[in-house]
Amino acid sequence: MRAVVRIETVNSSERSNQYWRTWAAETSALRLDMARALKRRDREALKAAVARLHSRIIERAAEHPALRDARMSDPQVGLLRQLFENQS
Protein backbone atom coordinates (compact mmCIF):
# COMPACT_ATOMS: atom_id res chain seq x y z
CA MET A 1 0.00 0.00 0.00
CA ARG A 2 2.83 2.37 0.83
CA ALA A 3 4.27 1.90 -2.66
CA VAL A 4 0.93 2.66 -4.34
CA VAL A 5 0.60 5.87 -2.31
CA ARG A 6 4.19 6.81 -3.16
CA ILE A 7 3.60 6.25 -6.88
CA GLU A 8 0.48 8.39 -6.74
CA THR A 9 2.13 11.25 -4.85
CA VAL A 10 5.21 11.26 -7.06
CA ASN A 11 3.06 11.29 -10.18
CA SER A 12 0.28 13.52 -8.90
CA SER A 13 -1.41 15.67 -11.50
CA GLU A 14 -4.90 16.22 -12.82
CA ARG A 15 -4.38 13.29 -15.19
CA SER A 16 -3.29 11.16 -12.28
CA ASN A 17 -6.27 12.22 -10.18
CA GLN A 18 -8.58 11.31 -13.05
CA TYR A 19 -6.79 7.99 -13.40
CA TRP A 20 -7.53 7.09 -9.79
CA ARG A 21 -11.16 8.26 -10.02
CA THR A 22 -11.60 6.04 -13.08
CA TRP A 23 -9.77 3.19 -11.37
CA ALA A 24 -12.05 3.38 -8.32
CA ALA A 25 -15.14 3.41 -10.51
CA GLU A 26 -13.92 0.48 -12.64
CA THR A 27 -13.10 -1.69 -9.65
CA SER A 28 -16.09 -0.83 -7.47
CA ALA A 29 -18.11 -3.83 -8.68
CA LEU A 30 -15.17 -6.13 -8.01
CA ARG A 31 -14.73 -4.76 -4.50
CA LEU A 32 -18.47 -5.08 -3.86
CA ASP A 33 -18.33 -8.74 -4.93
CA MET A 34 -15.64 -9.27 -2.31
CA ALA A 35 -17.69 -7.53 0.39
CA ARG A 36 -20.80 -9.54 -0.46
CA ALA A 37 -18.88 -12.82 -0.35
CA LEU A 38 -17.43 -11.84 3.02
CA LYS A 39 -20.88 -10.99 4.34
CA ARG A 40 -22.20 -14.39 3.21
CA ARG A 41 -19.04 -16.07 4.55
CA ASP A 42 -18.72 -17.73 1.16
CA ARG A 43 -15.06 -18.73 0.93
CA GLU A 44 -15.14 -19.89 -2.71
CA ALA A 45 -16.95 -16.77 -3.91
CA LEU A 46 -14.46 -14.62 -1.98
CA LYS A 47 -11.47 -16.40 -3.52
CA ALA A 48 -12.96 -15.92 -6.99
CA ALA A 49 -13.71 -12.24 -6.33
CA VAL A 50 -10.18 -11.60 -5.05
CA ALA A 51 -8.72 -13.36 -8.09
CA ARG A 52 -10.81 -11.17 -10.42
CA LEU A 53 -9.65 -8.01 -8.63
CA HIS A 54 -6.01 -9.11 -8.71
CA SER A 55 -6.27 -9.84 -12.43
CA ARG A 56 -7.66 -6.39 -13.08
CA ILE A 57 -4.94 -4.78 -10.95
CA ILE A 58 -2.27 -6.59 -12.97
CA GLU A 59 -3.87 -5.48 -16.25
CA ARG A 60 -4.22 -1.91 -15.06
CA ALA A 61 -0.65 -1.76 -13.72
CA ALA A 62 0.62 -2.71 -17.16
CA GLU A 63 -1.31 0.26 -18.58
CA HIS A 64 0.00 2.85 -16.08
CA PRO A 65 3.28 4.48 -17.19
CA ALA A 66 4.57 4.90 -13.63
CA LEU A 67 4.30 1.16 -13.08
CA ARG A 68 4.96 -0.09 -16.60
CA ASP A 69 8.19 1.90 -16.90
CA ALA A 70 9.31 1.48 -13.29
CA ARG A 71 12.81 0.23 -12.67
CA MET A 72 13.14 -2.76 -10.40
CA SER A 73 15.97 -0.92 -8.63
CA ASP A 74 13.58 1.86 -7.58
CA PRO A 75 12.78 1.02 -3.95
CA GLN A 76 9.40 2.75 -4.14
CA VAL A 77 8.06 0.50 -6.90
CA GLY A 78 10.34 -2.50 -7.17
CA LEU A 79 8.54 -4.55 -4.53
CA LEU A 80 5.11 -3.60 -5.83
CA ARG A 81 6.04 -4.52 -9.38
CA GLN A 82 7.45 -7.88 -8.22
CA LEU A 83 4.17 -8.61 -6.44
CA PHE A 84 2.18 -7.80 -9.59
CA GLU A 85 4.41 -9.96 -11.75
CA ASN A 86 4.27 -12.87 -9.32
CA GLN A 87 0.47 -12.80 -9.50
CA SER A 88 0.39 -13.22 -13.28
Buried (B, 14 or more C-beta within 10 A) or exposed (E): EEBBEBBBEEBEEEEBEEBEEEBEEEBEEBEEBBEEBEEEEEEEBBEBBBEBBBEBBBEBBEEBEBBEEBEEEBEBBBEBBEBBEEEE
